[in-house]
Amino acid sequence: MSPPAVVSCHLERPLDDRVWALFSRLQERFPVAALMRPPHAGEDEELWLGRARAAAARGPLGHHTHWTSPTHARPTGGDPGEKVRRESEWLRERGLRATLFCGGGW
């Protein structure tokens, strides 16, 4: 028997339809933990929520913070911990329970 594997995926572009389709197919075949960054200003929150709920129904959901922007993960100012707390609260308020955490760019 093969040893079990733990697989996670950083969903850097969860709103990209092609990326989402490929990830969904992978997660339907294997139990993959989805490490998702919450939407940034101007991104479609409802689409993001639908995709996060779908990912959470298929495997563990993780909170993956990008402090600066969707394309720049490292903190560039302010209080990084405050952003994590704010995003965590936002997830909980919408019924999502992230059981994993990964800070972008570390």
MORA-V602982 format. One record per backbone hydrogen bond with DSSP energy under -0.5 kcal/mol. CO is the residue of the C=O (numbers start at 0). NH is the residue of the N-H. If there is no record, write none. Layout:
BEGIN
CO	NH
CO	NH
END
This chain:
BEGIN
4	6
6	32
8	10
8	34
9	11
10	13
10	36
12	15
14	16
15	19
16	20
17	21
18	22
19	23
20	24
21	25
22	26
23	27
24	28
25	28
25	29
29	31
30	6
32	8
32	34
33	35
33	61
34	10
35	63
39	42
42	44
43	47
44	48
45	49
46	50
47	51
48	52
49	53
50	54
51	55
52	56
53	57
54	57
54	58
59	33
60	98
60	99
61	35
61	63
62	64
62	101
64	66
64	103
68	71
71	67
71	68
72	66
77	79
78	81
78	82
79	83
80	84
81	85
82	86
83	87
84	88
85	89
86	90
87	91
88	92
89	93
90	93
90	95
91	94
95	97
99	62
101	64
102	105
END
